[in-house]
Amino acid sequence: MQTDVRPESMERITTPELAQAFIEEQVAAVREQVGDGKVLLALSGGVDSSVVAALLIKAIGKQLVCVHVNHGLMRKGESEQVIEVFGNELDANLVYVDATDRFLGLLEGVDDPEAKRHIIGEEFIKVFDEEAAKQEGIGFLGQGTIYPDILESKDGVKAHHNVGGLPEELNWELVEPVKLLFKDEVRVVGRELGLPESMVERQPFPGPGLGVRCTGAITRDRLEALREADAIVREEIEAAVAAGTADLPWQYFAVVPDYRATGVRDGKRAYEWPCIIRVINSVDVMTATVPELDWALLHRMCDRILAEVPGICRVAYELSPKPIATVEWE
Ligand code: XMP
């Protein structure tokens, strides 16, 4: 099995040639590790798990079973897109599980960020375990772990669910072909694997999903407000990028914290949530900066969120770089 430490001699993957060499090496390594066994892959639809899915499809084809768990914390339209791209276009062996009620039930009243992450991570494993039991002979668990996940888990910054939430009794061997890569390298590899540009350039999305952006104890109404506000942020930024008035940021999303602020709506006092727009740029996500966004774009996002999202009466743009702030709020 691969080491968890990136050798100093390992060249940064920046070119198609280096990516091809990496793919060949990993295809061979995966075939050797897996033999004629079957791999269950957590396919969230983010860059990391999508690239791993493509790599594993190349290595072992139908021996791969992709499981997409909708934990109820997905972004708007995201599960539908996973089904379209992997189930229909790439014809992968895809299992879709809607576990929304299960996850939100377990998370009810839980406000500690690390407790939330662990619940989501452990429940993921349970859902996969159940799916595996329905499949014949799964022996391996594929994961989209990347190097920053490993580094930050080691440093105790936060427990990434790819690494921190695995129960000890898990008896599957892990298949983590991109675990020594930084995000920019994963994108280069994805392009070489022939994934569509929209998928390779897709912004990263954390395993615990909107759960780490709906801070404190999650409620369904605040989660819905977050999902809608987040969709508006994505739509407006992507429209500005398409119109050439903004550069594509590394990550751009909404956060809706668990406290309220006063406003006036239809002449009456309103006591509703604020929405924070978080936009960052990064190369490897170990550090991040906040871009200066066009003022008109910020106003469009603000106006739309206030007009279209029930329960939100304020919009703020966050200026904090990483460090000291992490990208995610929890
Ligand atoms: P932070 O908040 O640690 O985020 O500065 C760095 C990058 O990692 C993503 N992130 C996660 N990805 N599981 C993941 O797969 C997680 O638990 C997780 N937490 C944060 C975050 O979106 C950012 O791109």
Boltz pocket constraint, residues with backbone or C-beta under 6 A from the ligand:
constraints:
  - pocket:
      binder: B
      contacts: [[A, 144], [A, 152], [A, 158], [A, 159], [A, 160], [A, 161], [A, 162], [A, 204], [A, 205], [A, 206], [A, 207], [A, 208], [A, 251], [A, 285], [A, 322], [A, 325], [A, 326], [A, 327], [A, 328], [A, 329]]
      max_distance: 6.0
